[in-house]
Amino acid sequence: MAISLKIEFGGGMELLFSNERSHNIKIPATVDGKPANLSSLIFWLKDNLLKEREELFIEGETVRPGILVLVNDVDWELEGEGDYEVKDGDEIVFISTLHGG
Amino acid sequence: MKTLNDRYDYGLELFLLSIDEGITGYRDDSLETVKRNQQQYDMPLKILSYDKLYGWTMDAIVAQIGKKNNCTFCGVFRRQALDRGAAMLNVDHIVTGHNADDIAETVLMNIMRGDIARLGRCTLICTQGEDTIKRSKPFKYAYEKEIVMYAYFKKLDYFSTECIYSPDAYRGHARVFLKDLEAARPSAIIDIIHSGEAFEVKDEVKAMQKLQQTCKRCGYMSSNELCKACTLLEGLERGLATVVITDRGHNKTEAEESSRPIETMRTIPFFHIPSESNRQETDSSIPNVV
């Protein structure tokens, strides 16, 4: 079983992902026998979609602080962050809030 | 600013002012965004380049001095370039896009560097010296996160990438630390600003601080005979840029003692602030480039 997701990158995040803002992906519905959630999605993206500089995307077990994550246009902090179980058709947005110098 | 000015009839005359540091792959892309903003907001735009003002692009500076300390040059040059651009537009107020995260980073940096004079100033929402153009930061209390959310949902056309020359900058460490703090406790950002505001500098210490004067060479405000931009520029022109980085008047170049430049050296045009009459407002907040 696979889940279809729409992934969007913004605020410079797209530079790490072949400079493409929008990606339609299919990921396995379960990881190690557990339903796929945002944490497992982040690692799936790192292994399958990320092209460069993974330290700008991942820090420890989650995204680097300063990256905004939206699930169907809702801040993921309101949805349980990494524990949110992704559903078929979900739209997940990653925006870097880091700018300037 | 544009929306508020239209909605509440502030009667402001607004301009966009953007500084082109001459950084290929960063500023050239962001200037394209600013040019679109000019159309979208129907506002006059002025772009002032380091190349035109100082004779050096950041690309050229980095080629000469490397990627360490280059942000010192950029910061000093940008601050002065903003004032000079504003003076050319004959405006009496500069509005920048600094947000709460930026201010909290600056508070942390000034504490770690022990820069008492700046610590006192950096949290002010509005600053004005005797002969400088007024500056304010209307987003002082707005979190970067809120601003990015707003821009995302309003589908605003903005540019956002970290500068290609900044990863080693001192600010970067403060930023990473602050973002880690925010992840643990979101109020940390506003708490740090509050602490910065609450600092009182003792009168004895205040009395020891250098008085503000004007640069003998270019007329810009300065705490020494030569302003920082002229000192840095002179170093670049002499090929001695690394000497002048250490602050506080220790490693001075010999020429800093006299204010006479060497013959062939390029210098910055003399700075005149706009006259009291016929002043206008500028808004550099759209390209959030701090």
Interface residues (C-beta under 8 A of the other chain):
Chain A: G10 G11 G12 L15 R64 P65 G66 L68 L70 D73 D75 V93 I95 S96 T97 L98 H99 G100 G101
Chain B: C71 C74 D101 D102 E144 K145 V148 M149 Y152 F153 F159 S160 T161 E162 C163 Y165 S166 A169 R171 R175 V176 K179 D180 E182 A183 N288 V289 V290
